[in-house]
Amino acid sequence: MWLVAMLWACSLAHDDTATVVEDAEPPVMTSTKVACDVDDAEWQVDVVTENWTGGGRLWLSTDGDYIEDHGLDSVEAEGDGSADRLELDLDIVADWTEASGGSSTVFNCGTAGLAGFLVVFARDGDTVADCRAFGEEPGRWMDWGVGECASTVDISAG
């Protein structure tokens, strides 16, 4: 009986005031910042979109053989589905075996030949809705079999 009472109480506590538009347009990046801070040994990625996303991904590589894969999570979404903000902070580690998806990278701010590929997904979490490439020769991602992106963003140094 106490379980039923708890479930009922929890259902009352849920405040679902957001209006979700089911047939919303796919997300489009309106602001994208990719920065590397030498002093803090950290990469920072901040993406603002029009419309909700299904998350995002960042791939980093210098040669297409070793490719790091990092997820971007929503940190600030408008309740009506009109906008989203995704962030990713990556600590820089010295040994590639210590790099961990979503938290650390072996690529430092001055890594020669570094290229990045950043995407945001539609709400389904699978369909690429928008992208940005950066670094040296960002078009190499097509050759490496990851994807193609005509839009680029510059890396900010900190």
Residue pairs with C-beta under 8 A, 6 or more apart in sequence:
17 79
18 79
18 80
18 81
19 79
19 80
19 81
20 80
20 81
21 80
21 81
24 51
24 52
24 81
24 123
25 50
25 51
26 51
26 122
26 123
26 127
26 129
26 130
27 49
27 50
27 51
27 52
27 53
27 84
27 120
27 121
27 122
27 129
27 130
28 49
28 50
28 51
28 129
28 130
29 47
29 48
29 49
29 120
29 130
29 132
29 151
30 48
30 49
30 50
31 46
31 47
31 48
32 46
32 47
32 48
32 118
32 132
32 153
33 44
33 45
33 46
33 47
33 153
33 156
34 43
34 44
34 45
34 116
34 118
34 132
34 134
34 153
34 154
34 155
34 156
35 43
35 44
35 45
35 155
35 156
35 157
35 158
36 42
36 43
36 44
36 108
36 109
36 155
36 156
36 157
36 158
37 43
37 44
37 109
37 157
37 158
38 108
38 109
38 110
38 157
38 158
39 158
40 158
41 91
41 92
41 108
42 89
42 90
42 91
42 92
43 88
43 89
43 90
43 92
43 105
43 107
43 109
44 87
44 88
44 89
44 90
44 158
45 58
45 72
45 86
45 87
45 88
45 89
45 90
45 118
46 85
46 86
46 87
47 56
47 72
47 85
47 86
47 87
47 118
47 120
48 83
48 84
48 85
49 83
49 84
49 85
49 86
49 120
49 130
50 82
50 83
51 81
51 82
51 83
51 84
52 74
52 77
52 78
52 81
52 83
52 84
52 123
53 74
53 84
53 86
53 120
53 121
53 122
53 123
53 129
54 120
54 121
54 122
54 123
54 124
54 125
54 126
54 127
55 71
55 72
55 73
55 74
55 86
55 120
55 121
55 125
56 71
56 72
56 86
56 88
56 118
56 119
56 120
56 121
57 69
57 70
57 71
57 72
57 118
57 119
57 121
58 69
58 70
58 71
58 72
58 88
58 116
58 117
58 118
59 67
59 68
59 69
59 70
59 116
59 117
59 118
59 141
59 146
60 67
60 68
60 70
60 105
60 107
60 114
60 115
60 116
61 67
61 68
61 114
61 115
61 144
62 107
62 111
62 112
62 113
62 114
62 115
63 113
64 140
64 143
64 144
64 145
66 96
67 144
67 146
68 99
68 101
68 105
68 106
68 107
69 101
70 88
70 90
70 101
70 102
70 105
71 88
71 101
71 102
72 86
72 87
72 88
72 118
72 120
73 86
73 87
73 88
74 84
74 85
74 86
75 85
75 86
75 87
76 84
76 85
77 83
77 84
77 85
78 84
86 120
88 102
90 102
90 103
90 104
90 105
91 103
91 104
91 105
92 104
92 105
92 106
92 107
92 108
92 109
93 99
93 104
93 105
93 106
94 106
95 106
96 106
98 104
98 106
99 105
99 106
107 114
109 157
112 136
113 135
113 136
113 137
114 135
114 136
115 133
115 134
115 135
115 136
115 137
115 138
115 140
115 141
116 133
116 134
116 135
116 138
116 155
117 131
117 133
117 138
117 141
117 146
117 147
117 149
118 131
118 132
118 133
118 134
118 153
119 128
119 129
119 130
119 131
119 147
119 149
120 128
120 129
120 130
120 131
121 127
121 128
121 129
122 128
122 129
128 147
130 151
131 147
131 149
131 151
132 149
132 151
132 152
132 153
133 139
133 141
133 149
133 151
133 152
133 153
134 152
134 153
134 154
134 155
135 155
138 149
138 152
139 148
141 147
141 148
141 149
142 148
